[in-house]
């Protein structure tokens, strides 16, 4: 009789192995001995580092232009002084941006001039015969020049305190037209010209406190001159 034991044992082992393979295929279980690489789906890609967003610079606000400083008009005041060569006197009266001036040598040369005063204190005054006064007010004096009858005179006129200043008197005396102009200086000196029917001569003194003056026996009053 043949021995069948080992054959049956081999067949039984094969059947068991087939059964296990079939079972693994059904349940999806892989043999423990099989190494498995992680699938791409199992890998978690690292999130990219957030990119810092550079804030757009705010548009620069236009600089507000500073307001131009307002220039103060020249103050109302009177000024009187002499030319640099001490040959003549000059007086200027300022009122509300207007000016009137008188140049006088006390003998036969004179000129009344007028014009505007700029906000910076500069002025160009004009008179008859082409006479011109150019000056600038600085602090408490006017520095300038007068061009008259071919002559050029530099002068300084300081702020006048009454009774210093500019005076004028006009009248008709003994059928003659009288026109007198006076500059009273801070020293008390007076420089003036009196015209009789247009003929110039040195003017008599006036009372600086009242302006009183006697001309050809008639009492007149010389009054302060303003624009």
C-alpha positions in Angstrom: 0.0 0.0 0.0 1.4 3.5 -1.0 1.9 6.2 1.6 -0.2 9.3 0.8 0.4 11.3 4.0 3.0 13.7 2.7 1.0 14.4 -0.5 -2.1 15.2 1.4 -0.1 17.5 3.7 1.4 19.4 0.7 -2.0 19.8 -0.9 -3.5 21.1 2.3 -0.7 23.7 2.6 -1.3 24.9 -1.0 -5.0 25.2 -0.4 -4.4 27.2 2.8 -2.1 29.5 1.0 -4.6 30.1 -1.8 -7.3 30.7 0.8 -5.1 33.3 2.5 -4.3 35.1 -0.8 -8.0 35.1 -1.7 -8.8 36.5 1.7 -6.2 39.3 1.5 -7.4 40.3 -1.9 -11.0 40.5 -0.6 -10.2 42.6 2.5 -7.4 44.8 0.9 -4.9 43.8 3.6 -1.4 43.6 2.4 1.0 41.1 3.8 3.0 42.5 6.7 6.2 41.8 5.0 5.4 44.0 2.0 6.9 47.5 2.4 4.8 50.3 1.0 6.0 53.7 -0.1 3.8 56.6 0.8 1.6 57.5 -2.1 1.7 61.1 -3.4 -1.8 61.5 -2.0 -0.6 60.6 1.5 2.1 63.2 1.3 1.1 66.7 2.6 2.8 69.3 0.6 4.0 72.2 2.9 2.0 75.3 2.4 4.1 78.0 0.7 5.3 80.7 3.1 3.0 83.7 2.9 4.5 86.4 0.7 4.7 89.7 2.6 2.7 92.3 0.6 4.5 95.6 0.5 2.0 98.3 1.2 1.7 100.8 -1.5 3.0 104.1 -0.3 0.3 106.6 0.4 0.4 109.5 -2.1 2.2 112.4 -0.5 -0.2 115.2 0.3 0.8 118.4 -1.4 2.4 120.8 0.9 0.1 123.6 1.8 1.9 126.8 0.6 2.5 129.1 3.5 0.6 132.3 3.3 2.7 135.2 2.2 3.2 137.5 5.1 1.0 140.5 4.8 3.0 143.7 4.4 1.8 146.5 6.7 1.2 149.8 4.9 3.5 152.6 5.8 2.2 154.4 9.0 0.9 157.9 8.9 3.7 160.2 9.9 5.8 163.2 9.0 9.5 163.3 8.3 12.0 166.1 8.0 15.7 166.4 7.4 18.5 167.9 5.3 20.4 166.9 2.2 23.7 165.3 2.6 25.5 168.4 1.4 23.4 170.5 3.9 22.4 172.9 1.1 18.6 172.1 1.3 15.9 170.6 3.4 13.4 167.9 2.6 10.1 167.1 4.3 7.7 164.2 3.6 4.2 163.6 4.9 2.6 160.1 4.7 -1.1 159.5 4.9 -2.9 156.3 4.0 -0.4 155.1 1.4 0.0 158.6 -0.2 2.8 161.0 0.2 3.5 164.7 -0.4 7.0 166.1 -0.1 8.7 169.5 -0.2 12.3 170.2 -1.3 13.5 173.7 -0.5 16.9 175.4 -0.4 15.6 178.5 1.4 16.5 180.8 -1.4 15.0 180.2 -4.8 14.9 176.5 -5.5 11.9 174.4 -4.4 9.5 171.6 -5.5 6.3 170.1 -4.2 6.1 166.4 -5.1 3.5 163.7 -4.6 2.8 160.1 -5.2 2.1 156.7 -3.7 3.9 154.8 -1.0 4.4 151.0 -1.7 3.8 148.4 1.1 7.6 147.9 1.4 8.0 151.6 2.1 9.4 152.6 -1.2 8.1 155.7 -3.0 8.6 157.7 -6.2 7.2 161.1 -6.0 7.0 163.6 -8.9 6.6 167.3 -9.2 6.5 170.2 -11.7 9.4 170.7 -14.0 10.3 166.9 -14.0 11.5 166.9 -10.4 11.6 163.4 -8.8 12.0 162.1 -5.3 13.0 158.4 -4.8 13.0 157.2 -1.2 12.5 154.3 1.1 11.0 154.3 4.6 13.1 152.3 7.0 12.1 152.2 10.6 12.0 155.9 11.6 13.5 157.7 8.7 13.3 158.1 4.9 16.5 157.8 2.9 16.4 158.9 -0.7 17.4 161.3 -3.4 15.8 164.3 -5.1 16.5 165.3 -8.7 15.6 168.9 -9.5 16.7 171.4 -12.1 19.7 169.2 -13.1 20.8 168.8 -9.5 20.9 165.5 -7.6 20.6 165.6 -3.8 20.8 162.7 -1.4 18.9 163.2 1.9 17.8 161.6 5.2 14.5 162.7 6.8 13.9 161.5 10.3 10.4 161.1 11.8 9.2 164.5 12.9 7.6 165.3 16.2 5.4 168.4 16.3 6.0 171.2 15.7 8.6 169.8 13.3 7.2 169.0 9.9 5.9 170.6 6.7 3.8 173.8 6.5 2.2 175.9 3.8 0.3 179.1 3.5 -1.5 180.6 0.5 -3.4 183.8 0.3 -3.7 187.1 -1.7 -2.0 190.0 0.0 -2.2 193.5 -1.6 -3.3 192.0 -4.9 -0.3 189.6 -4.9 -0.7 185.9 -4.9 1.2 184.6 -1.9 2.4 180.9 -1.7 4.8 180.0 1.1 6.3 176.7 2.1 8.2 175.9 5.3 10.1 172.9 6.7 10.6 173.1 10.5 13.4 170.8 11.6 13.9 169.0 14.9 16.6 171.5 15.8 14.1 174.4 15.5 15.7 175.6 12.3 13.3 176.7 9.5 13.9 176.5 5.8 11.3 178.1 3.5 10.5 180.0 0.3 7.8 182.6 -0.1 6.6 183.4 -3.6 4.8 186.6 -4.6 3.2 186.1 -7.9 5.6 183.3 -8.6 8.8 185.2 -7.6 10.7 183.3 -4.9 12.4 184.8 -1.9 13.4 183.5 1.6 10.3 183.0 3.7 9.9 184.8 7.1 9.8 182.6 10.2 6.5 181.2 11.4 5.5 180.5 15.0 6.1 176.8 15.1 3.4 176.3 17.8 0.6 178.2 15.9 1.9 178.6 12.3 1.3 182.3 12.6 3.3 184.5 10.2 3.1 188.1 9.0 3.6 188.8 5.3 3.6 192.3 4.0 1.8 193.5 7.1 -0.9 190.9 6.9 -1.2 188.0 9.4 -1.5 184.6 7.9 -1.4 181.0 9.2 0.8 178.4 7.8 -0.9 175.0 8.3 0.5 171.5 8.4 0.5 169.8 4.9 -0.8 166.3 4.4 -1.6 164.3 1.2 
